[in-house]
Amino acid sequence: SNSSGWGARIISSIGASRHYQQKYGMNGFLATSDLPIHIGMGEAEYIDKITVKWPSGITQSVYNVKSKSRLVITEARDVDNR
């Protein structure tokens, strides 16, 4: 619904732990926008699941993400994925 993902909610799961983030504009240094989302993992080697809830209502999940990985998750166009 927007190329920068503004308003997307990201939930990362490592074991029983959950970390919630939301993609906002104007949240960086001096109100600049930092596009990447960084997920702190501590000593974990994998994130069990990353779920992105897009403003359009579409929800996508990625599983077993290795530490120090860089992902680009693009909003799905499939309306059946809601």
C-alpha positions, 0 to 999 in steps of 0.5 A, spaced: 500 500 500 506 504 500 513 503 498 516 505 505 511 501 509 509 506 513 504 504 519 506 497 518 507 493 525 512 488 525 512 482 531 518 478 532 518 471 536 524 468 539 522 462 543 516 465 548 519 472 547 515 477 542 518 484 540 513 489 537 515 495 532 511 499 528 514 503 522 513 510 522 516 516 518 520 521 522 523 517 527 530 518 526 535 523 528 532 530 527 526 527 524 529 524 518 526 517 516 530 511 517 527 505 513 530 499 516 527 496 522 532 493 526 531 487 531 535 486 537 536 478 538 541 478 544 544 471 543 539 468 539 542 465 532 535 465 529 528 469 529 523 463 529 518 468 526 517 475 523 510 477 522 508 484 518 501 486 518 501 492 513 496 498 513 492 494 508 490 489 512 495 484 509 499 479 514 505 476 512 510 471 516 517 469 515 520 463 519 527 461 521 531 467 520 538 467 521 541 472 525 545 478 522 541 477 516 538 482 512 531 481 509 527 485 504 519 484 505 515 487 500 507 487 501 504 481 497 499 483 492 494 477 493 488 479 497 487 472 499 493 473 504 489 477 508 
